[in-house]
Amino acid sequence: MSAETPRRIVLLRHAKADWSQESDHERPLAERGRKDAPVAGHWLAGAGITPDLTLCSTAARTRETWKLVVGELPQRPRTVYEERLYEASLGELIAVLNETSEDVHDLMLVGHNPGMHGLADALAGEAEGDLLARMNRSGFPTSAVAVLTFTGSWKAVEHGVGRLVSFWAPHA
């Protein structure tokens, strides 16, 4: 693949989680989250987004979100449960992107805030219309999806490299 290969990064924040007696890592989805996650999957399918690879945090709420989202997609992408996505800093998230295989065109991360919002904001050097302002105003709510495009190698992903082309949230 050339250095001009078009790529897409899809960032999905987990659906609304329950505040249970479980540890933070093991918190399940709340009823609203179980309703919103398939709606996010339906939006992704309608937007024609089926990633080549999904990296999903190992937290219970992200795994449950992904299970409900992927059921709405026309095909199931290869999925890797990545423990580094749980409580990841912006630098750690960019490092994960930099390690992505060059044969992946469309990559989805299923993770947490503030990481998903921070990553979308950091990568978006440009945005369609008012998408960046809308995303930042919303605070990247649960089940929100940001879609960014860029051209080049995963190893070259850094601040400002992308264009925010879609932002969607179920209650926004």
Secondary structure, DSSP 8 states (H G I E B T S, - for coil): --TT-EEEEEEEE---B---SS-GGG--B-HHHHHHHHHHHHHHHHTT---SEEEE-SSHHHHHHHHHHHTTSSS--EEEE-GGGTT--HHHHHHHHHTS-TT-SEEEEEE-TTHHHHHHHHHEEEESTTHHHHHHHHT--TT-EEEEEEES-GGG--TT-EEEEEEE-TT-
